[in-house]
Amino acid sequence: MLFQVGGQGSRPTFFEMAAAQQLPSSLRAALTYSLGVLALRRPLLHKVLDYEDEFFALLTLVLETHSLRNTDACFSESLYGLRRRAVNMKLKNKVNSEAGERIHQSSLEKHQKVLSVAFLVVLPYFKSKLYTIYNKEREAALQATLWGHVGDRLNENDYTGGDDHSSASSNASDVEGSARATMAKRIKKIIGVCYPWIHAGNEGLAFAYQLLYLLDATGFYSPGLHALGVHVCRATGQELMDTSSRISRIRSRERERLRGPPWLKTLQGTLLSCSYAVLDYAQTGLIAAVFFFKMMEWWYQSAEERMSAPTVYPPPPPPPPPKVAKEGIPLPAEKTICPLCSQKRANPSVISVSGFVFCYTCVFKYVSQYKRCPITLMPATVDHIRRLFQDV
């Protein structure tokens, strides 16, 4: 079987497809980072961050619908000059040629565009929600293994009495609520158990398709494209010209469908023009946002590396030697002689306030009696005496 993707456009490389698939995640990271920075000064934006999955799904729904409607490609594929083509598998018998499968490419049908939006928007949204539930269940299981299960709190009705009617209604509502909570817990537990297997199977299948695509064994980059019966190929110059003319025809027809008084038509036309301008420049603006996010990420990362990098400073100079007092005991010429007993030091000990070394018994008696260093006459106590286990 020969994958003749080059009929209307050559087959894109594996790296082009990988970059097109990676763009939505980079775009989401850039938008989340930008909203997080803006939310520092505008707390109202924290509500948007609380519904991050819904906000990004709505944004991608608008972008993907607009892109598939006008260019027969998703948002990231249109950026790389790629187009989606429907694949019809037909057997063709021909004289002087072997019977085989041939792929005929055509533009996307309406149901293929709708299913493409579902694969690009709805499935990632549900996958993100399932991942969130799985993370919460895993954290709850980890806490249960460490701290045990938290017991249910007692109801206020267990402490205070009430009339029979109120207690009966509250018991009925409690039973209803507990049944719903139990059902929700069961569903979450099932998701927590099944999600790793589903995720592993999905990732393994996607890896297999990508490997086969890299080895030119299939024309489908992902199982979603195979399920849709869609190939991705490069757009030709004629296709780009046809796309621009088709967009202009669609927009002119939409303006002709406007109904109502002249002022309402003018208002509707202005709104349509503004929406067209926003959608046309959304691609450039979002790519600029991704570039800005990557630049800021590199900037702060390099700044953190500079701040955390160990700085080598020159060693500090030694402190000045202590001054010998005129009324103090003179230092002996030999360094191993104790200034107090004029004998070789036994159990050498130093006074931390001055740094001079004596015999332990000599300096202990002297400091206990005079509360000072015998050479510098600096105030000292027995707590300032330190034993030296290696005499110099």
N, C-alpha and C positions, 0 to 999 in steps of 0.2 A: 504493500500500500504506500503510495506516494502522497505526501502532504503538500499540495500545490498551493501554498499560501501566497506565492509570488505572482498570482494572476493579476490581482489589482493592487498589490503592494507586497513588498518583500517581508519575510518573516523576521520579527524583532529578535534580538539576541536575548539570552537568558538574563544578562545584567540589566538590560532595559526593562524587562518585565519585573525583575526584582525591585528595581528603583521605583517603578510605578506602583507596585504593591506596598512599598514602604512609605510612600509619601503621606497617606492618610494618618498614620501613627505619628509622623513628624509634625504634621499640621495640628493634630490634637495636642501634642505636647507643647507646641508653640502657643496655641490659644489658651491652654490651661495656665501656662506660665504668665502670659500677659494679663489674664484675668486675676491671677493671684497677686501680681504686682499692683494692679489697679485697685484691688480690694483692700489693700493696706490703707489707702486714703479714703476709699468709698465703701463703707461696710455694707451698703445695699447690694453690692456685687457678690457678697458671700452667698446669697440665695441662689445665684446662678451657679456658683461652684457646688452647692449642695445638690443641684440637679444637673451635674456635668454630663452624664450619659444622655439625658434627654435633650439638653441643649446641643450637644455635638451631633446627635442623631437627626435633629430637626435641620441643622445647618447642612449636613451631608445630604439629607433628603432633597433640599432645594437645589443644591449644586449638582447632584447626580442626575436628578430629573431634567434640569435644564441642559446639562451636557449631553445626556443620551438623546434628548429630543432633537437637539440641533446638530450634533456631530457624530452620532452613533458610537460614542465612546464615553467611558466614565471620566470623571474630572481629572484624575491623575494620568490616564492614558492620553487624553487630548493634549495635556501639557507636553508629552513626549512625541506628539505627532502620530499617535497610533489610532486605529479604528477597529471596531468590532464587526465581524462579518458572520452571517448565518452560514452554517455548514449543512449541506444536504448530501447524504450518502446515497449514491445511486450506482447500480451496476451498469456498465456499458460494454457491450460486445461490439468489437470492431474488427473488420477484416485486416489481416496481416498484423494484428496486435493481440496481446494476451488479454483475457478477461480479467478485469480488476476493478477496484473501487476508485472512484474519482470524486474529488471534492469540488462542488460548485459553490461559489461564494456570492452572497447577495446582501443587501442591507438588512438591518434588523427589522423584524416584525414587531407589532405592538405588544404582544404577549411576552416576547423576549425582552423588550425594554422594561416592562413591568417586573418581570422576574429578575432582571439584572439589578433593578433598584432594590428588590427584596434581598438579594444576595449581598449587595453592597452596603445596605443600611440596616435592614431589620435583623438579619442574622448576627452581625457584629454587636448590635445593641443587646440582643438576648444573651449572647456569649458573655458580654461584659457583666450583665446582671447575674448570670449563673456563677461567674467567677467571684463576684462580690459575696453572694450567699455562701459559696464554698469556703471563702476565706473566713467569714464569720463562724461557720460551723467548725472549721479547723481550730480557730482560736478558742472557741468554747470547749472543744474536746481537750485541748491542751490545758486550759485552766481547770477543767474537771479532773484531769489526771494529777495536777499539782495540788489543788486545794479542795477537791471533792465537789460534789453537786450542791448547788445552793438550794436550800429548802424553800418551798413556796411560802410567801408571807400570809399570815392569818388575816382573815377578813375582819372588818370592824364589827360585823354582826355577831362574831363569836364572843365579843366582849359586852356589847350593849344589847339590850332587848328592844323589841319593836312589836308593832301589832302584826297580826297574822297575815293581813293582806299585803302589807309592805314586804314582810319577810318572804311570802310566797312569790311575789313579783321579782324581788331581788334574787331569790333562788333560781327562778326560771331564767332570768337574764344571765346569772352566773353560769348556769349549765350551758346556755347557748354560747357564751363567750369562751368557756373552757373547751367546748367542743371545737370551736373555730381555732382556738390556740393550739389544741392538740393536733388538728389536721394540718395547720401551718407548720408545726414542729416536725410532723412526719414527712411532709413534702420537703422541708429543708434538709432533713436527715437523708432522704432518698437522693436529693441533689448532691449533698456532701459525699455520698458513697459512689454515685454514678459519674459525677463530673470528671474525676481523674481519668477514668477509662474512656469517656467520650472525648475528652481533650486529647488524650494520647492517640486515640484512633484517628481523630481529625488531623492532628499534626503529622502522624505517620503517613496518612494518605496524601496529604499535601506535599510532604517531602518526596514520596514516591513519584508523584506527577512532575515535580520540579526536576528530579533526577532524570526521568525519562525525557522531559523536554530538553534538558541540557545535552542528552545523548542523541537528540534528534529521533527518538523513538515514538514520539507523539507530538501532535500539534496543539495540544491543550496544556496550558501552563498550570491549571488548577482543576480540582474536581468540579468546582462550581461552573467553570466555563464548559467543561465536558457535559454536565447535566443540562446546561442551556443550549448546547449544540452551537457554540460560538468560538470562532477563532479570532485572534488579535493579529493584525498586520499593520505595516506602515502605510500611512496615507500618501497618495500621490499628489502631485501638483494640481491635476485636474479635479481630484476629489476635494481638495481644499477650496478651489474656486467654486465648485458646485455647492459646497457647504455654505459658503458666504452668500451665494445667490438664493439658496433655499431658506436661509435664515431671514433674508430680506423679504422674501415672498410670504413667509409665515407671519412676520410682524405686520406686513401691509394688510394681510387678510384679517388679522386680529383688530387692527384699527378700523377696518371697514365694518366689522361686526358691532361696533359701538352704537348704542341706541340711546335716545333721549333728546332733551333740548340742547341747543348749541353749547351753553355754558357747562352742562354735564359732560358732553363729548370732549370739550377742551380739558376739563379736569381729569377725565379718564385717560385721555391721550397723554397728559403730562405725567400722570402716575405710571402709565405704561413705559414712557420714555425713561423715567427715573429708574424703574425696575430693570429695564434692559441695560441701562448704563451700569447699574450696580452689579448685575450678573456678568456683564462683559468684562468689567474691571476687577471682579472678585478673584479671578485666577491670578492676575498680576499682584493684587494686594495680598492674597494669602501666601503666595510664594515669597513675597517680600517679608511677610511676617515670619515665615520659617527661616529665612536667611538671617533676619534680625535676631531671632531666638538662638540660632546656632552661634552667631557672633557674640551675643551676650553670655551664652553658656561658656564659650571659649575664654572670654574676657575674665569672668568671675573664677573660672577654674584655674587660669594662669595666676590670678591674683592670690587665690588661696594657696597655690603651690609656692608662690613667693613668700607668703606669710608663714607657711608651715615649714619652709626649707630651713635646715639648721644653719645658723650663721656662725662662722668661725671667727672668734675674736682673739686678739693677742693676749698672752697670759698677763695678768696684772703684776705690777712690780711688787717686790717684797716689802713688807712694812719696815719702817725705820727701827733700828735697834733701841731698846729701852735705855733711858738715861740713868746712870749710876748716881745715886745721891751722895753728897759730900759726907754726910753723917753715917752713911751705910757702911756695911762690911765690904772691904776691898776684894776684888776678884783675884783669885790665884792665877799664876802664870800657866799652870797645867790645867787643861780643860777637864780632866777626869778627877780632879780634887774637889771635895766639897768645901765651899767657902766657910761653913760654920765650924766643922771639926778638923779641917786641914788634912783629912785623910782621903784615901780613895773612896769614891762614892759606893755605898751599899744600898741596894734597893732604890735606884735613882728615881726621883720624883720632881715634877716641875710645878711651879706656881703659875697658874694660867694668866694672872693679871700682868706678870712681868716676863715670863718665859725662861727664867734661870732655873738650873737644876741643882738639887741638893740630895743628901741622904734623906730617906723617908723619915726616920726617927728624929733627925736633927731639925728638919723643917717643920715637922708636926709639932714638936715641943715649942719651937720659936713662934710659929704662927698662933698656936693656942695661947701663948703668953702675951705677945705684943700686938697681934691682929694686924700685921703688916708684913711686907716682903723685906727680908733682911738687907737687900742690896739697894733697891729703889725706894724703899720705905712707902710703897703704895699700899693702901688698905687692902687686906686680904683676910680670908677665913680658911678654916680647914676644908671647906667645900671647894675651894679653888685649887687644892692639891690634886695632882694627877700622877698616877704611877706610870713610869716608862718601862716597857718590857724589852726594849732594845737600846742599850746605852751606846752613845756615839763617842 
